[in-house]
Amino acid sequence: MKITTTVLLSLCLTLAASAEIRIWKDASGAHEIKAELVGVAGGKVTLKREDGTLLNLAVTALSKADQALLGGGSSSAGGAAPGDWPQWRGPERDDVSKETGLLKKWPAGGPKRLWVSEEAGLGYSGFAVVGGKLYTMGLYDAEEKLICIDTTTGKKLWDTPVGPILKNDWGDGPRATPTVANGMVYATNGTGEVICADAATGKEVWKKSLTKDLGGKVQGWGYTESPLVDGDLVIVTPGGAQGAVAALDAKTGKVAWQTSDVTENAQYSSVIPITQGGEREYVQLLMNSILGVSKTGKVLWKTEFPGKTAVIPTPIYSDGQVYVAAGYGVGCKSVKIEGGSVSEVYSNTNMVNHHGGVILIDGLLYGHSDKGGWTCQDFKTGEIVWQDKGIGKGAVTSADGMLYCQAENDGTIALVEVSKSGWKMVSSFKLEATSSQRNPKGKIWTHPVISNGKLYLRDQEFISCYDVKG
């Protein structure tokens, strides 16, 4: 797809105030280009040299590191390079890694630990991993910051202030996971400040407030949603009278739309993008409802949900069916969506998932239920396939046919076979680097992440990196 000079110049003017000059390398590594990023579209990247000359190149002509930084040339976070983990729950927001060749069994003491960083600051923010860099957030004194860490050495490369401290009885600091797309990183702190920063340097491009600008209200545990970048939009959930769900322009932060007809307060879940009937839409879980919103901000469908206290897990979608779960005795609900109509498939307490997440693999759901322990549930019917106490309550991710389960109380990490016939733990170890600064009410709540053969774990200021490829 060709891009006209007029369009490119327009893009340059839009980003001129915030773009950062950096060194780009070609695929051979023999040539370098000193330029700023203008934009990415249709597998092409547009760069502007210092003299103003515009270059329009195939993303694949750049080095692998630069391709990863750009999210593989896609206009959304889902287009990251293989092995990268560009956002909350990974490229597809489903916590299912496509990596292969990982260890099927660990040594007695666990996989080899490569490094430990003590520079993450306090909080429960998760990880985005792109192009050899890990992005997360942390609390430093009274300020929450977006930070970048080198995945080879564990050294902090930069940090950028995002907003003031979120104070909470279960631990202060940020909760959300950054999103990396098109050379930028987007993040929301605990008090609702949304930042877009250059992924290479951390330089702020724009900032928006979910409370001051979009009429939202900080809930008891703060803003925990991880922003979704979908093409030229950043989807967020401010909640409140101006509209529960909103879209921001990814380049400028300008409000594109807000769902004024749905005005519930924000909860703690993150939006997922789906394609239904050939159209893109965004699915979100609120305290009293599940809803789908079009790419232009129209509420396409909405159904009731009986939330209590806090609604946290991210929705799951497959083949026209949406699944959500919550803790505090609520359980799970699944609905079928067809056009603008929605019908209940089931609603039960077979999966009372607090905040450790649920994942869907080959028609089966896996997660921890406050009622029954680690649970395998049939996605289509909602019936329990098996349950086991396992290692106790915690979070889960998956890769290469295995579940990586993390116990929130003592940091036990278990390698468990994905199986419909029961809990089959192969190996386990305990996270060594645990924090003395964690609030007494807090636990090890940051979800584990696997990216490019490495397992990343966090307890407050400590980030630990393990080799799970061997």
N, C-alpha and C positions, 0 to 999 in steps of 0.2 A: 504494500500500500504506500503510495507516494504522499508526501506531506509538502504542501506548498510553502514557499518562503514567507508568504503573508502570515500563515498560521504559525510557523516557527517563530517569527518575529513577535507575534502576539504572545506566544508562550514565554519567550524571553523576557518581555516587558512585565509579565505577571510575576515572574520569579526573580527579577533583577535585584530586588531589595534584599532577598534572603539567600540566593544561590551561593554555593561555596566552590571556589576553584580547587580542584584536586588532580592528582595524577591518575590517568586511566591507562591500562596496559592492553595490548592486543593479545590474541590467543596464543601467539608464539612466544610472547614475553620479550621479544626483541625491540619492540617499539613502544613509546610512551606518548600520551597526549595530555597536555595540561589544559584542562577545560572545566566548565561547570555544567551540571546536568540541567537540560531544559525539559525533557519529558521522555516517556516511553509509551509506545503504542504499536500494536500489530507486529511485535517482534523486532521493532526498530527503536534505536535510542538516538536522541538528538542532543548533541553537545555543542557548547559555544566556547570557542577559544578566547583568550584574553583580548585579541584584536577584533573580536566581534564576529569572526567567521563561524558559520554554522556547519556542523558535520552531522550527516544522517547515516548511521551505520546499523548493520544487523547486530543484534545483541550478541549473537554467537561469534561475532568477530572479536569480542573482548575476552579478556582472561576469565577463567572460571570464577575467580574471586569477585571480579566486577560483575559478572553475570548474576552471581548469587546476591550481591548487594542490590541489584536491580529487580530481584524477585524473578529471575529467569526470563525477563522480558514480558511478563504478564502485567496487566493493569490491576491485578488484585494480588493479595497475599498468597492466594492459593497457587500461584505460579512459581513458587520458589524452586531452586535447584534441588535435585534429588538428595535426600539426607538432611536438608535444612528444615527447620521448625520455625516458620516465620511469625507465628501468632499462637494465641491460646488454643490448646488442644491440637495444634499442628496445622498443616496446609489445608485440610478439609474440615477443621474444627470438630473432629471426631475421636481424637486421641488414639488413632490407629496409624502407626508408622509403617511405611512401605519398605523399610530397610530389611535386607536379608544378610545372611552370613554372620549373624550374631551368635555369641556363646549360648549353647543350650544347657550348660551346667557351669557353675562357678567353682573356683577353688574353695577349700574349707573356710578360708578367711574372707571370702568374697572376691570380686574382680579387682584388678590392680587399680589403686587410686593414683591418678596422674597429678592432681594438684588440689589445694584448698585455698580459696580466697577468703580473706577476712575483711574485704573492702566493700561488701554489699550493702552495709547499713542495715537498719532494723526494718521489720515488716514481713509480709507474706507474699510479696509480688513474685510471679512466675517468670519463666524464661522464653524468650524468642531467640533462636540461634540461626544466623544467616552469614555466609561468607567468612567463616572463621571468627565471628564476633558473637558474643552473648549479650543480649539486652535485657535489663530488668530494672527495678526501682528499689530505692531504699531511703530510710529516714536517717538524716544526719543532723544531730542537734534538733532544731525546730523546723527543719526544711526537708521536704520530700524531693528526691532527685531521680532523674532518669540516668542510668549508668550503662557503660559499655565495657565489656571485659574480653580480653584476648583468649580464645578457647584453647590455644596451644600452651600458653604460659600461666593463665589465671590472673594476669595483671590487669588492673583497671586502666583503660585507655582514656576515658573522659567521663565527666558527669555534668549534667545540666539541671538547674533548678526547675521544678515544675510547679510547686505550690506549698502552702503552709501545712503543718502537721495535722493529721487526723488523730484525735485522741479517742481511745476506746479501752474499755475495761479488760478486753482479751488481748490487748497489745496494740500499741500505736503504729502508725505508718501505713504505707501503700499496700494494696491487696491485688490490684489488677496486673495483667501481663501486657507488655508492649506488643505492637504489631509493626512488622517491617514490610514495606512495599515501595517499589519504584524509587529506591535510594533514600527513602525517608523512614523515620520511625515515629509511631504515634502512640501516645500513652495517656492514661487518666490516673490522677492521683486520688487519694482517699477523700479529699474535699471537693472533687469534681472539676479540677482544672485539667483540660485536655490540651496536650502539646503536640505539635508536629516539629520534628527536628531532623537535621541532616544526619543520616545514619553513619556517615564516615567521620564527622567532626563533632556532632552533638550541638551544632549551632541552631538556635531556635529559629523556626520559619514562621510559625504563627501559634497563637494560644487562644483558647475559648473557655469560658466558664459555664458548666452545666447549670449552675445556680443563678449567677448574675445575668448571663446572656440568654439562657434557655428556660429559666423559671423553675428549675428543679430544686429539690430539697434533699440535703444530706440525711440519709437514714442512719440508724443506730450503729451499724458496722461500716458505714462509709460507702463510697462508690467503689464497687469491686468489679464492675463490668470491664471486659477487655474490648477496646474499640475494634469494629470490623471495617476493613478497607475493602471496598468492592468497586473496582474501576475508579471513577473520579469522585466517589462518595466515601465519607467516613460515617458509619452508622453508630449512633450512641443512644443511650436511654437515660435522659435527664429526669423523666417523670414530671408530674405536676400539671398545673392548670393550662400551660401553654402547649402541652402535648407530651405523651409518655415517651415516644420514640422520635428521633430526629436524624436528619442527614446533614452533614457539613461538606462543603467543597474541599476535596483532599489537598488542593494546592493553596487555597487561601483561608480556609476555616469559615468562610461565609455560610450562613444557614441556608440550606437548599429547601428544606421542608420540615414540618413538625406535625405530628398526628393530633391536631386540636380536638378531634372527636373521641380520642382515648386519652384520659387525663389521670390515670392511676399514678401513684408514686412509684419511683424506681424500686426494684428489688436488687438482687445480686447476681442474676443470671446474665449470660452474654448471648447476643443475637447470633443466629446461624443464617446463612444464605441458602436458598433452595431454588430449584427451577421446577415449576409446576405448570403443566399445560403450555410449555414453551416460553413461559414468562418468569422473570427473576422476581423473587420476593424474599422478605426478611421475616423470620419467625422469632418471637420473643415470649418469654414466660414472665408474667407479673404475679402479684399476690393473688389476684382474683380472676385472672384470665390468661389464656394463651391466644396469640393473635398472629396473623400474617399481614404484612404491609408491602405494597407494591414499590417498585423502584422510584415512583413519583410521589410516594407518601400516602397513597390511598389505602385505607384499611380494607383488606379483601375479605377477611373472615375473622371471627372471634368466638371463643367458647369459654365457659366458666371453668375456673380452677379453684379448689378449696384450700388455698394457702393459709399457713399459720406462722406467726413469728418472723420467719425469714424463708424466702424461696431462692435457692442458690444454683442447683445444677443446670448445665446447659442443655437445651433441647436436642433431640436426635430425630433425623428424618431419613426415611427410606421408602421408595415406591408408593408415594402418596400418603404415607402414614407418619404422623408426628407423635413422638413420645416424650413425656416430661416426668420428672420425679422431684420429690422434696422430702425434707425431714420433719421433725416435730410431730410424728405420727400420721402425716398426711398420706404418704405413699405415692403411687404413680398413676398416670392417666395417658391413654393413647387415643388419638382421633384420626379419622380418615378425612382428607380434604379433596374435594372435587369442585373445581371452579370456585365459586363463592360460598359453597355449602360445606358444612362440617358436621360429621356424625361421630359419636363416641364408639370406640372399639371395645375398650374396657377401662375400668377404674378400680384399683384395689390397693392393698397394703403389702403386696408381695415384694416391692422394692421401696423401702423407706430410706432413700439416699439423702444424707444430710448435706455434705459438700465435697465428698471424695470423688464424685463423678461416676457416670455409667458409660460403658462403651458397647458398641454393636459390632459383632463379628459373625458372619455367616448365619444370620438370622437369630442369634442368641445375644442377650444382654448380660454384661458382667459388671458387678459393682458391689459395694458393701451396703447392706440393709441394716438399719437399727433394729429391725425385727428379723432375726435369724442369722445375721452375719454375712459372710461373702456369699453372693447369690448369683446363680445363673438362671435367667428368665427368658422364656420364649417371647420374642418381639411381637409376633403376630397375634398370639392368644393371651399374653400376660401371665401365663401359668409358670409356676416355679419348676425348673428342671432339677436343680440341686441347691443345697445350702450347706455351709461349713463355717465354723467359728474362725478357722484359719489363724491369721496373726493378729486378729483384732481389727477394730475400726480404722479405716484409712482411705487413701487415694489410690487410683489405678491408671496406668497407661499400658500400651501394648506394642509389640514389635515382633516380627518374624515368628509368629505362632506362639508367642509367650505373653503372659500377663506379668507386668512389673507392679507389684502391690507394695504399698508403703504404710506401715503402722504409725498412726499419729502419736501414740503414747511414748514409744521407746525408739522409734526410728528403724525398726526392723524392715528390711527390704527383701521381699520374697520373689523368686522366679518361679512362676506357676504355668503349667501347660494350659493352653486354650483347649478346653475339653468339655463335651456335653455329659461326660460320665462322672464328673466330680472334681473336687479340689485336689490337684496333683502338684504339690510343691516339690520342686527339684532342688533348689538351693536357697540359701538366705544368708544375710549378714546384717550387722547393725551399723547405722550411720555413726561414724566416730566424732566428727566435728559438730558438736551440739553446743547451743548457746546458753550461757549463764545469764544473759540479758533478756531472755524471753520472759514475757509476763507470766506469772504463776498460773493464770487461767488459760494461757495459750498452749498450743501443742505444735507438732511438726506438721503444718498445714499446706506448705507450698507443694504443689503437685510435681512428681518426678517427670523428667523429659529425656527422651533418647534422640540424639541427633548425630549423624555421621560416626556411628560406632561408639559414642560416648553417652554415659548416663550422668545427668546433672541432678543434684539434690541440694536442698537448701534448708537451713535452720537459722533464721534471722540473718545475722551478718556473715555467716559462713556459707559459702557455696563450695560443694565438693564435686569433683569430676572423676568419673571412673571409666576405664576401658572395658567395654562389654563386647568388643569384637575379637580381641585376643590376637 
